[in-house]
Amino acid sequence: MIPVSLRRFLSGALLLAGLLTVLPLQRAVAQDAGAMQINWEVRNRFRLFREERDFLLHVENARNRSILAAEQSLELQSEGRGWARNMVNRLCIDLQGRVNQPCTRDNVKENYITPIDHPITVRLTGAVPVGATCAWSFDDGDGPQTSTFDCAEPVNLRVRYGKQTVASVDVSSGSDPSQRVQTEIQVRDIFIAGLGDSIASGEGNPDRPLALSDEGFCFRSYLGTAGGQYYRPSRAGFKGGRACEAPDTLANWQRYGALWFNSPCHRSLYSYQARTALALAVRYTHIAVTYLPLACTGASISDGLLGSQRARECPPGKSGVCNTSVNAQVAELREALTAAKKRQPDRNLDLVLLSIGANDVYFSGLVADVIVDTATERALFRRSGVMASVDESRDALQRELPQNFVKLREALKPLVGDDLSHVVYVSYGNPALADGGVPCRGGRGGFDIHPAFNADPQRLARVSTFVDTEFLPQLKGLATCTNGALCRDPEADRMTFVDTHQAAFADHGFCAHSGNDPEFDRTCFAENGQSFNPDIVSAASQPMLCGRGASEYRAYLPRARWIRDANDSYFAAMTYPQGLPSASQPTDIHDATWGVLSAVYGGAVHPSAEGHAAMADATLPAASAVLGLDAVPPGVTRGLLAPLLPSAQQ
């Protein structure tokens, strides 16, 4: 590094002899577009990824593209199998949701929540003379690191967290005067937490979707007779009993399920929260992003954010013990922050991404009310509390949700320094709109995976209107302290609110179709709701009426619909509901309850990966603004190299 005394000498030389030209970055570029500059960027800067190749895949696909366009590009590259299917095993958080401490990233052990340094790459760019030699110096105050390379070679090093590193390079080329370029490097590590419910967690989009068998698998219906049996595609690899009269163990069945990077909460790398955090890392080269995903399917404010909740399912493990409880998200975040501050007192939470409220007003119950059509199932579900009416949801929206938001604010404020603008609340999209906002007309199309399902047009219209005219406006008021929301200090209590994606969702509800939809969907998912073979004899070997194999379905291909319907949920996830209370647990893998839940428990009426990407596109500008990431970059100093003092060479 150039010692402080020498830097003063160089500054004096500028005034006395005019040997140096000091230019801010913008002026230098304006006056000399080819001027040499030191460019640097953080490597593998989405710190959830252990391997840089995974990050670089996203960098490459994000060039001049929106997050949605990048997702569609990745879907085509993966031939619909999904880009996350292999990355899910290469994260700094394990499949039980535990942060790996330390986490080995690109062969270096790092503390995930409190890193002590960051890997960067430094390059000299601009009008660099061919064959020039670069003598580099990097000094963070504890003495310089020096090295000499051909100027065409990048320099890889690690710079310390929270400290500025002065980078300088002396450029020598033949008999030409040497030139010096200097800049300051400081990595900003941004700590982001994701909180909320199934929309926040990424429900409907397993990181590694289910592999389907072309053969059938028998489910019973609640009628309990032989005529009440039906066949749907089985899980690939399952060799056990596929007939209802030949049950097998749950453990055997579970080995062939979909994989989430956190099964108890159905957290997915496709969620808008993960995609927003990743997009920040892709776009801004001088930051690192430490992302802590805590959102959980089924969460409400009381049960999930502020209190514990039931797990969605249990990943297959050697112990065979199923932990059906998930800790409160706010408590988990508080614990992580407390531990971080013990190691790094200046470590703060920079941003919270949040979506919550749907389960507080029984939204899943509204969905059940819309799609469950037969009298027997409706009576059973109503008795067990699985279904809800619009009137019940409206009552919760008016009476309970405002008070719950007050409690949530009080819990979040200490975590974000009493500034709730650092909480980016992302609203929901209406799942039942298409053609520019026309409500879906209903019917069995997309929901014929179960014989009892039919999206009733009247109930669907009622719920869609409630969502548009009451639920979404009320959520906006609660988040932004408007429309009479209970806020002690509206300026300090107002969250940053995002809902610009709702206009895009108005064209992409669960009933949207296109001639560009995947061929399997167009051929095998019948709009009239007659996709599956009703004959239990032939359906055992060929459950699809189209005559094609269910294994051809691809969960991650571009589609007009950005909302998973029940058929999608079954074909992508087919989730066994281990987290249900014992009284509601299916008795075996052919049980009628399991038959119903297999079609909805893995993400029916939730955004697809494309839908989450569209939500991330809407969220990214808000997150960037809150974090102040579009500020003017630091200046660059360049000029002719003054004669070195003897002390500067030591």
N, C-alpha and C positions, 0 to 999 in steps of 0.2 A: 504494500500500500504506500501511497505518497504520504509522508509524515505531514502533520499539521503545519509545521514551520515551512515546509516546501510549498504547500498549497498557498500560504500567505505570500511566499516569494513569487509564485506564478501570478497571483492576483495583482501584486505590485508591478510585475513585468507587463501586464496588460496595460496599466495606466502609463507607465514610463516609456515603454518601447513599442507598444502596440503589437507584441508578439503573439498574444492570444486573442481569440474571438470567443466571447461567451454569449451563447444564444439560447433562449428558451426553445423548447422542442418545436412549437408551432412556427416561430419565426425562422428557425433553421430550415425547416422543411419548406417554408414558403420561398426562402431566398436561394436554397440550394437543395433541390429534390434528391440529389445523389449524395448528399453529405453522409459520411460514415457515422453510424450510431451503434450503441450497444443495445441490443434487444435481448430480453430475457423472458422466460416463462416458467411457471411451475409445472413440473412433470407429474403425471398421474394425479391430478389435483382434485378429483372426486375421491375422497379418502376412503369411502366405503369399499372401493374396488382394490383388491390386493395386487392385481396384475395390470400393468400399464396397457397391455394389448386390449383389454376390455374398454378402457377409457378412450383409447385411440380409435376404436371402432366407431364410437359415438362422435368423436371429433370429425372424422372423415365424412360421416353421413350428415353432419350438421352444416357443412359448408354451404352458405347462401340458401339455407332452408329453414323453414319454421320447424318447431318440434314435431308438429303433425306430419309434415312432409318427410322429416327424417325418420319418423316411426314407420311411415308407409314404405320408405325405401328399405329399411331394415326388415320389414315383414316380407317383402319380395325377395330380398337376399337370402333369408332363412327358409324360403319356400313355405311360409306359414307356420313353421315350427316355433318361431319366436327367438329373439336374440338373447333372452335371459336364461334359456334352458341350461346353459353350461356355466354362465357367470354366477348362478345362484350358489354354487359350491365354492366360489372364490371371493368371498366377502369378509369384511372385518367383524361381522356379526354372525353368530352361528344360527342354526336352524331352530334353536330354542329361544332366540332373541337375546342371547347374552353377547355383550361386547367382548371380543377377543383382546385380552390384555396380557402381554403385548400382542400386536398384530404384525405379522411379517409381511411387509409390502415391498415387492420387488427386491426380495432377499435382504431387507433391512428391517429390524425390529423397531416398531414405533408404538408409542402410547396413543391409542386412537383418540380419546377425548382431549388429551393434553399433549400434543406433539412438542418435541423440543427443537426440531429443525424440519426443513422441507427440502426436497430435491428440486433443483432448478437446472435449466439449460441456458447458457449464455452464448450469444452469437454476435459477431461484428457484421453489420449489414451496410448497404449503401455502396459508394464508389471505392471499394476495397481494391488496391492494386493487386494484380495477378502475381502470385508467388510471394506476397508480403508475409513477414513474420510478425506475430503478435506476442508481446510479453505482457501477460495478464497479472493483475494483482487484485486480491479480494481481501478486504479488511473490515471486520465487524467490531473493532475496538480492542481485540485481544491479540493483535499482530497479524500481519498479512500472510495470505497463502499466495504463492507465486508459481507461475508455470509459463512455458513458452511453446507455442504451436504455430503451425501454418494457419494463417488467418481464415482459411476456408473451413477449419475444423471448429465445431462447437465445443464448449467447455461444460462439463457436467460437475456439479458440486452440490453440497448441502449448506443451506444458510440457516442461521439460528432463528427460532421463533421469537417474535417480538423485538428483534434487534435489527438495526439498519446496517447493511453491508455496503461499503463504498467499493465499486468496481471501476478499475481503470485499466487501459490497455495502451501500450506504446507500439505503434505500427511502424515497422521498418521495411523499406523497399528499395534495394539498390542504393544509388547515390542520392536519392531524394531525401529531403529533410524528414526526420521522424515526426510522427504526429501522435498526439495523445487524445484519447476519448475517455470520458468519465461519466458515470451515472451512479445513482443510489438505488439499492435493491432492498425492498422490505416486503416480505410476503404477509398478506393479511389472511389469517385463517378465520373463516366464517363458520360459526357454530349454529346449525339450524336443527330445530326439532320439529317433527311431524306429529300432530295430535288429531284425534277425531275418531270417526266411525268408519263404516265399510267403504264409503266413498273416498275417504282419506287413505285407507289402508290399501286399496286397489282390488277389493273383492271382485270376483269374476274373471280374474286374469292370473291364474297360477303361473309362476315363473317357468315351470316345466309342466305343460298341460298333460292331461290324461292321454295315454295311448289306448285307442279303442280296438276291440276285436270285431271282426265281421260276423261273428256268431252272436246268437241271442242269449239273454240272461233273464230269468223269470222273476217277476214280482207278483205278489198277491195284491188284491184290492181289499177294501174293507168289507166287501160282501162275503168273503171267506169261502166261496164255492169254487169248484173247478172252473166255472165260467168267469170267475172274477180274476183269473190269472192273465197276465200279458207279458210279452217279451220285448225287451229293448236291447241295444248293443251292449256287449259285455266289455270288461276291461281286458286289454291285451295282456297275455302272459298268464292269466288266471286259468288254472287247470282243475279247479275244484268243481263242486256241484253247481251246475248252471240251472238245473230244473228246480222248481219250487219244492219238490219232494226230496231233493238231495242237497240239504244245506251243508255249508262248510264253515270253518272257523273265521272269525273276523280278522284274526292276525294274518291268515293266508290271503284274504281279500285285500287287506290294507297295503300289502307289499307292492301292489300294482296301481296305487293311487297317484293323483297329481302331486306336484311338489311346490310348496311355497317357501319363501325364505324365512317365514315364520308361520307355521301351521296353526298354532292356537289363535292367532289373530288374522290369519289370511292376509298377511302383509306381502306386497308384491313390488318388484322393481318397476312394474308398469304404472304404478300409482302416480297421479299428478304431482304428489308431494316429492317422490323420488325423482321424477322427471324434471321438476322445477329446480331442485337442488343440483341435479346433474347438469342441466342447461346453464346454470350460473357458472359452474366450473368450466364448461366447454367454452362459454363466451368470453369470460374474463380471465386472461392468462396470468395475471399477477396475484391471484387469490388461490387459496385452497379451501375446500368445502368439507367440513366435518358434519355429516348428516346423521341424526339419531332418530330412526323411525319408531314411533310408539303407538300410532293409530291402530285401532282394533275393531274388526267387524262386530257389530252388535252393540257398540258403545253408545251410551247416552251420557248426559252430563253427570248425573248422579251415579250411574253404574257403568264405569268405564273411565271417565276422566277423573272424577273426584273419589270414586270408590272402585272396588274390585268388580270384576264381571266374570261371566262364564266364558270359557275358551270355546273356540269354534270346533276344533278337533285336536287330536293328539297325534304327533308324528310317531310312526312305528319306531320303537326302541327296544333295546335288549331287556330292560327292566320289566316291560309290560305294564308299568304303572301309568295311569292316565291322570295328569294333573288338570283338573277341570276348571281351575281358577286362574285368572290373569290379574296382576297387580294394577292398581290405579295408575293411569298414565301420568298425572300430575305428580304423584308421589315418586314414580320412577324418574321423572325429569328432575325433580328437586334433589333426589339422592345423587344423580349423576353430576349435577352442578355443584353440590356440596363437596363431593369427592374431587372434582376438578379444581375447585378453588383452594383446596388444601395443597395441591401440587403447584398450581399457578394462580396466585391471588387475583391477577388481572383478567382471568378467563371469564368471559361473560357469554350469555346466550344472546345471539345477534338477531335471530328471527324465529318466529313460530308460524308454521303453516297449520291452519285449522279448518275443519269442516265438521260441524256437529249440529244436532237438532232434529234430524229425521226420526231417530228412534225415540226421542222424547215425545213425539206426537204419533207414535205407533205406525210409522210409514210401512213397515213390513206387513203389518196387519191390514193396511189398506190394499196392498198388493194382493194378499191372500184373498181378500174380499172380492177383488176384481177377477182373479183368474180361477178360483175354485168354484165350480159351477154345479156339480151334482149334489143332490139333497143330502145324501148320507155323509159325504165329506164336509159339507158346509155345517151340518149339525154338530159333527164331531169337533171340527176346528173352532166353531163358536163356543162350544162348551169348554174347550181347553184353553181359551183365551188367545188363540193364534190369530184370530181375525179381529178387525176393528172397523168401525164405521166412520164416515166423514164427521158426523156429529161428535163422536168420541175424540177424534183427532183435533177438531176445532176447540173443544173444551180444554184439552191439554195445551194447545197453542196459546190460548188466552189466559189460562190460570197458572199453569206450571212452568212453561218455558221461560217467561220473563223473570221469575224468581230464580230459576236455575242459572240464567245468564248472569244475574247479580253475583251468585256464589262463584261462578266460573271466573268472572273478572277479578274478584278478590283473591282467588287462588293463583291467577296468572300474573298479576301485577308485580309481586316480589321477584318473580323469575325473570322479568324483562325490564327491571329498573323502573317500575311504575309507569312505563310508557307503552300503552297498549297499541300504539301505531305500529309497533314491531310485531304485533300479532296480525298476520294476513289471513283474514277470514275469506274462504273461497266458497261461494254458494253452490247450490245444486243446479243441474239442468233438468228441465222437465223431460222425463223419459218417454212420454207418450205423444210426441208431436212429430209431424213430417210435412213435407211440401210447404215449407215456409210458415209453419205454426198451426197447421190443421190437425186437430186431434186424431189419433189413430182410431180406425173404425171398429176395432175389436175382432173377435172371432178366434178360431183355434189355430190359425196360422202362427207358427213359432212357439206354440204352447201345447202341441199335441203329443209331447213326450209322455204325458200322463193322461189316461182316459178321462179323468175328472176335470181337466183344465179346459177353460174356454174364457177368453177375455170378454166379459159381458159388455156390450157397447154402452148401455146406460150407466152402469157402475163405473166404467172406465172414464166416460165423459165427466161424471160427477167428481171423481178424484182428480182428473187433469185440471178441471176448473178450480178446484180447491187449492191445488198446488200453485197455479198461476196467480190467482187473485187474492189468496189469503196467506198461504204458508211462506212463499218466497218473499213477498213484501214485508211480512212480519219479521222474518230473519234479518233482512237488510236493516230494518229499524233497530232491532236488538243489537246488531253488530256496530252500527254507526251512531247509536244514541239519538235516533230520530223517531218520529211517530209515537212520541210518548214513552219511549223506553226508559226503564229505571236506571239512570246513571247519576252518580253523585257529582261527578265533574266531567261533563260531556267532552271537554277538550282532551283531558287525560285518559278518559275511558273509551274513546272512540277507536275501534279497530280499523285497520286498512281493509277495505272491502273490495272483493272481486266478483263480478257477475257478467263480464262482457262475453263470456263463452255461451251464455244462454241463447243468444241469437243464432249461433251456429248449430246448437242442439235442436233448434226448431225445425231443421231439415233432416235430422238423423235419429229420430226415435226408433223404438224397437220394430215398428212396422215399415220402416223405409226400405225400399228395394231399388236395385239398379241392374241394368244389363251388364255392368262390370263386376257384379258380385261374383264370388268364387263359383266355379262351375258346379261343384258339389251342392252348394246351397241352392242354386237355381234349379238343379235337377231333382234333388232329394228332399228338400224342405218345402212341402206343398203349401201354397197360400190358402188352400181350402181346408187345411188341417188334416190331411190324410197322407201322412208321410210314412207311417209304420204299418207293418203287416199285422192284421188283426187275427190271423189264423195261428193258434198257438202251436200247431204241429210244424208248419213250414217256417214260422217265425223263429223257432229254436235254432235254425241254421241260417236263415236270411231274414233279419228283422226289418230291413228297409224295403219299402214297396218299389223304390226306383230300381232295385236289382243291383245296386252298387254297394261296395263295402263301406261301413262306417269309418274304417281306418283312413279313408281318403279325406275326411273332414280335417280342416286346418283352422285352429283357433285364431291364428295370427296372420290373416290375410286382409287386405283392405276391403271394406264393406260399406254400403250406404248406411246401414244401421250402426250407430255408435253405442247402442244399448244392447246388452246381452238379453236375449229372450230365454225362455225356459229350455228350449232345445239346445241353445248354445251352452247354457249352464251345465246341462247334463253331459254334453259332448266334450266340454273343456275340463270339467272339474269333478263331477259326480261325487260330491263330498259326503262321506259317512258322518252322521252327526253325533260324534262322541261327547260333545260338550253339553248335550241336553240333560235336564234333570233325569234321574233314574226312572221316574214314573213314565217319562216320555220316550225313553230309549227303545229303539226297535228290538224285538226279541231275537231276530236273526237277520242274515243278509238278504233274505227274500221277503221280509216283513212289509206290510202295507204302508206303515209310517215311513220306512226307509224309501219305499217307492216314490212317495210324494216328495220327500225332502231331497232325494237324489237330484231332482229337477230344479230346485230353487235354492238349496242351501249353499251352493257354490257360486252364486252371483247373478241369479236372474234379476232383471230390471236394474242392472248396474252398468256403468260405462265400460266399454271395451278399451283395449289399449289405445285405439285411435281417439276415443272419447277423452281418455285421461290426457293424451298428448294435446288435444285442443284445450283442455282445462289448464294445462301447464303453459301453453302459449298465452293464455289470458293472465296467468299468475306471474309470469316472468317479469313483465315491466313493473308491476307493483312491488315485487320483491327487490328488483334492482334499485328502484327509487327509494325504498325504505333504507336500504343498505348504503345508498350514496355511491353506487359503483360506477356511475358515468361521470365522475369528477375528472378534471383535467389531469393528465398523467404528469409525473415529475419531469423536470427539465433535464436536458443533456448538455454537458459541456464538452466542447471539442476545440482543437486548435493545434498550432505548431508546437512541438515539444521544445521547451526552453532548455538551455544547457543544464545538465544535472549537476547538483552540488555533490561533493564527495560523500556527505553524510546520507544523501538520498540513495546511494548505492549500497548502503550497509544493511 
